[in-house]
Amino acid sequence: MHIEISLPHHTIKPWIADQVKEKLLTLHRLDPEIVEAKVSFHQVSLDQEHEKICEIELIIYGDTIWVCNRSDTYETAAREALEEITRQVDIQIRHRKDPPEQITSTVKV
């Protein structure tokens, strides 16, 4: 799996990016069909406040899962984004095991 993490200059602690990377690798072990993960940290200034944003995009064969979380710290934004992406990957794994809604066959009975 390819992991790409973009960080703002000198404003995020390296252990936060390491924690995100470890969690993404754990998700890849749960679902080996995850081929790429893109993580972006940035901040938006609103009046006097700075809102921290963590965006995660997972590319799974044929599908893309995208999550964006905002918080007052990068740590909280990353944790909440990872919780949501984990929940969505779990749902996708569960649905993959479901039988198809419609069975198509070219065989005449």
Secondary structure, 3 states (H helix, E strand, C coil): CEEEEECCCCCCCHHHHHHHHHHHHHHHHHCCCEEEEEEEEEEEEECCEEEEEEEEEEEECCEEEEEEEEECCHHHHHHHHHHHHHHHHHHHHHHHCCCCCCCCCCCCC
